[in-house]
Amino acid sequence: MKKLVLAYSGGLDTSYCLKTLSQEGYEVHAVSVNTGGFSDQEIEEQEQKAYAMGATTYCSINALQTFYDKIVQYLIYGNVLKNNTYPLSVSAERIVQAIEIIEYAKSIDAAYIAHGSTGAGNDQVRFDLIFQVLAPAIEIITPIRDQQLSREAEIEYLKSEGIEMSWEKAQYSINQGLWGTSVGGSETLTSDKALPSEAYPSQLSATEPIKITLEFEQGELAGINGIAGKPLALIQQLQEIAKAYAIGRDIHVGDTIIGIKGRVGFEAAAPLIIIKAHHLLEKHTLSKWQQFQKEQLGSFYGMLLHEGNYLDAVMRDIEAFLKSSQKTVNGSVIISLHPYRFELEGVQSPNDLMNASFGSYGEMNKGWTADDAKGFIKITANAHTIYGSVNNTETK
């Protein structure tokens, strides 16, 4: 038997891979990596399905804390939203999943590793980059990509093999994790169609607005409504609160790694609230140039991560900068939740640079005189005046 490790989620693509590979003479070891998308019951169901479809062994790896420590905290520090929209819900977790899977494959001396990515998406690049760098001797097998299969063809095959799944649900590709859920379907293959409400995992169940407070310590989420906790648990707690309002739905359009435009729906209540709240707190507690440099590096970090370049050494350099910038990002952010939206109402921080003792914007100057202001403005104008004089330009 040829020992093979399959990155297995229990969804349509990986179910097809497991069934076909087990019939082709491979000793398939199905491995699922939990980055927030699976409950204990779902993991148990995954295991039952895996064995029913021919897996030799099944293993579930809990990588939630690893996912937060290695990636999520830096996405928060960097306020990372791809194209100012998408919190990298899937692309971020794929990196950790790939690393955990390849380490497992090496631990059991597998000669092959497989995943269910198509040939027209980003995940094939993310998985293969990690696999090739960390274990170049292990052969990568990708049935969906190699056979250019449609979802309809996969469904028909599994039906013919007597495999029972929720075929209606299988019409949508749903990837749920700690940092949000992506939703792909026939609508996202177009430029004009919206996903139906029922395609999203969370439905509106709360209509009465509420206020919540998020507490941050050195840029990390440290409490909700005055009750302290660990960041990982607090993210999950906030998601449970906010998803009742169906907050965080949107469709991201971006440039894929392979050069084509891609469109995907997502639901990310907790990530969007946390990033926006954290960003507001930074506006009050960081200097102008800290914010400027963070915006550049945060965007660059997100782009490299999105495209699978997590192992590049520059990523550790950027992470060091982002973490260093968070020393004064302390305080609380007041937020109101409403159906389908949220509002940032204000902050309270011991490091708030809007300190009234130095003056109130547009009201009163306390730290300088009127003559100081006039001199400052005159000197500031010097560069413009000199350029205009030398080049005989006039402002029109």
FENJOBEL-V559453 format. One record per residue. RES is the residue in one letter. SS is DSSP state (hx for helix, st for strand, lp for the rest). D_FIRST is the distance of its C-alpha to the first C-alpha in whole Angstrom. Layout:
# FENJOBEL-V559453
{{RES & SS & D_FIRST} {RES & SS & D_FIRST}}
This chain:
# FENJOBEL-V559453
{{M & lp & 0} {K & st & 4} {K & st & 6} {L & st & 9} {V & st & 13} {L & st & 15} {A & st & 19} {Y & lp & 20} {S & lp & 23} {G & lp & 23} {G & lp & 25} {L & hx & 25} {D & hx & 23} {T & hx & 20} {S & hx & 20} {Y & hx & 20} {C & hx & 17} {L & hx & 15} {K & hx & 15} {T & hx & 15} {L & hx & 11} {S & hx & 10} {Q & hx & 11} {E & lp & 10} {G & lp & 6} {Y & st & 6} {E & st & 6} {V & st & 9} {H & st & 12} {A & st & 15} {V & st & 18} {S & st & 22} {V & st & 24} {N & st & 28} {T & lp & 31} {G & lp & 33} {G & lp & 32} {F & lp & 30} {S & lp & 32} {D & hx & 31} {Q & hx & 31} {E & hx & 29} {I & hx & 26} {E & hx & 26} {E & hx & 26} {Q & hx & 23} {E & hx & 21} {Q & hx & 22} {K & hx & 21} {A & hx & 18} {Y & hx & 17} {A & hx & 19} {M & lp & 17} {G & lp & 13} {A & lp & 13} {T & lp & 11} {T & st & 14} {Y & st & 17} {C & st & 19} {S & st & 23} {I & st & 24} {N & st & 28} {A & lp & 29} {L & hx & 33} {Q & hx & 35} {T & hx & 33} {F & hx & 33} {Y & hx & 37} {D & hx & 37} {K & hx & 36} {I & hx & 37} {V & hx & 39} {Q & hx & 42} {Y & hx & 42} {L & hx & 42} {I & hx & 45} {Y & hx & 47} {G & lp & 47} {N & lp & 47} {V & lp & 45} {L & lp & 45} {K & st & 43} {N & lp & 46} {N & lp & 48} {T & lp & 46} {Y & st & 43} {P & lp & 42} {L & lp & 38} {S & hx & 37} {V & hx & 33} {S & hx & 33} {A & hx & 34} {E & hx & 31} {R & hx & 28} {I & hx & 29} {V & hx & 28} {Q & hx & 25} {A & hx & 24} {I & hx & 25} {E & hx & 23} {I & hx & 20} {I & hx & 20} {E & hx & 21} {Y & hx & 18} {A & hx & 15} {K & hx & 17} {S & hx & 17} {I & lp & 14} {D & lp & 13} {A & lp & 11} {A & lp & 11} {Y & st & 11} {I & st & 14} {A & st & 15} {H & lp & 19} {G & lp & 21} {S & lp & 24} {T & lp & 26} {G & lp & 27} {A & lp & 31} {G & lp & 31} {N & lp & 31} {D & hx & 28} {Q & hx & 26} {V & hx & 28} {R & hx & 28} {F & hx & 24} {D & hx & 24} {L & hx & 27} {I & hx & 25} {F & hx & 22} {Q & hx & 23} {V & hx & 26} {L & hx & 24} {A & lp & 21} {P & lp & 21} {A & lp & 18} {I & lp & 16} {E & st & 15} {I & st & 17} {I & st & 16} {T & lp & 18} {P & hx & 18} {I & hx & 22} {R & hx & 23} {D & hx & 22} {Q & hx & 23} {Q & lp & 26} {L & lp & 26} {S & lp & 29} {R & hx & 29} {E & hx & 30} {A & hx & 28} {E & hx & 25} {I & hx & 27} {E & hx & 28} {Y & hx & 24} {L & hx & 23} {K & hx & 26} {S & hx & 25} {E & lp & 22} {G & lp & 25} {I & lp & 24} {E & lp & 27} {M & lp & 28} {S & lp & 31} {W & lp & 32} {E & lp & 35} {K & hx & 34} {A & hx & 31} {Q & hx & 34} {Y & lp & 34} {S & st & 32} {I & st & 33} {N & st & 31} {Q & st & 33} {G & st & 34} {L & lp & 36} {W & lp & 38} {G & st & 38} {T & st & 37} {S & st & 36} {V & st & 37} {G & st & 36} {G & lp & 37} {S & hx & 38} {E & hx & 42} {T & hx & 40} {L & hx & 39} {T & lp & 43} {S & lp & 46} {D & lp & 48} {K & lp & 47} {A & lp & 46} {L & lp & 44} {P & lp & 45} {S & hx & 46} {E & hx & 43} {A & hx & 40} {Y & lp & 41} {P & lp & 40} {S & lp & 43} {Q & lp & 46} {L & lp & 50} {S & lp & 51} {A & lp & 54} {T & lp & 57} {E & lp & 59} {P & lp & 59} {I & st & 58} {K & st & 59} {I & st & 56} {T & st & 56} {L & st & 53} {E & st & 54} {F & st & 52} {E & st & 53} {Q & lp & 52} {G & lp & 50} {E & st & 48} {L & st & 48} {A & st & 50} {G & st & 51} {I & st & 52} {N & lp & 56} {G & lp & 57} {I & st & 54} {A & st & 52} {G & lp & 48} {K & lp & 45} {P & hx & 44} {L & hx & 40} {A & hx & 42} {L & hx & 45} {I & hx & 43} {Q & hx & 41} {Q & hx & 45} {L & hx & 47} {Q & hx & 44} {E & hx & 45} {I & hx & 48} {A & hx & 48} {K & hx & 46} {A & hx & 49} {Y & hx & 51} {A & lp & 48} {I & lp & 48} {G & lp & 46} {R & st & 46} {D & st & 46} {I & st & 44} {H & st & 43} {V & st & 43} {G & st & 42} {D & st & 41} {T & lp & 37} {I & lp & 35} {I & lp & 35} {G & lp & 38} {I & lp & 39} {K & st & 41} {G & st & 39} {R & st & 40} {V & st & 39} {G & st & 40} {F & st & 40} {E & st & 42} {A & lp & 42} {A & hx & 45} {A & hx & 45} {P & hx & 44} {L & hx & 47} {I & hx & 49} {I & hx & 48} {I & hx & 48} {K & hx & 51} {A & hx & 53} {H & hx & 52} {H & hx & 53} {L & hx & 56} {L & hx & 57} {E & hx & 56} {K & hx & 59} {H & hx & 61} {T & hx & 60} {L & lp & 59} {S & lp & 61} {K & hx & 61} {W & hx & 59} {Q & hx & 57} {Q & hx & 56} {F & hx & 56} {Q & hx & 54} {K & hx & 51} {E & hx & 51} {Q & hx & 50} {L & hx & 48} {G & hx & 46} {S & hx & 46} {F & hx & 44} {Y & hx & 42} {G & hx & 41} {M & hx & 40} {L & hx & 38} {L & hx & 36} {H & hx & 36} {E & lp & 35} {G & lp & 32} {N & lp & 34} {Y & lp & 34} {L & lp & 32} {D & lp & 36} {A & lp & 38} {V & hx & 41} {M & hx & 39} {R & hx & 40} {D & hx & 44} {I & hx & 44} {E & hx & 43} {A & hx & 45} {F & hx & 48} {L & hx & 47} {K & hx & 47} {S & hx & 51} {S & lp & 52} {Q & lp & 52} {K & lp & 54} {T & lp & 57} {V & lp & 55} {N & lp & 56} {G & st & 58} {S & st & 58} {V & st & 57} {I & st & 59} {I & st & 57} {S & st & 58} {L & st & 55} {H & st & 56} {P & lp & 54} {Y & lp & 52} {R & st & 53} {F & st & 55} {E & st & 57} {L & st & 58} {E & st & 61} {G & st & 62} {V & st & 61} {Q & st & 62} {S & lp & 62} {P & lp & 63} {N & lp & 62} {D & lp & 64} {L & lp & 65} {M & lp & 68} {N & lp & 70} {A & hx & 73} {S & hx & 75} {F & hx & 75} {G & st & 76} {S & st & 75} {Y & lp & 74} {G & lp & 76} {E & lp & 79} {M & st & 80} {N & st & 80} {K & lp & 80} {G & lp & 79} {W & lp & 81} {T & lp & 84} {A & hx & 85} {D & hx & 86} {D & hx & 83} {A & hx & 81} {K & hx & 83} {G & hx & 83} {F & hx & 79} {I & hx & 79} {K & hx & 81} {I & hx & 79} {T & hx & 76} {A & hx & 78} {N & hx & 79} {A & hx & 76} {H & hx & 76} {T & hx & 80} {I & hx & 80} {Y & hx & 77} {G & hx & 79} {S & hx & 82} {V & hx & 81} {N & hx & 79} {N & lp & 82} {T & lp & 80} {E & lp & 81} {T & lp & 79} {K & lp & 79}}
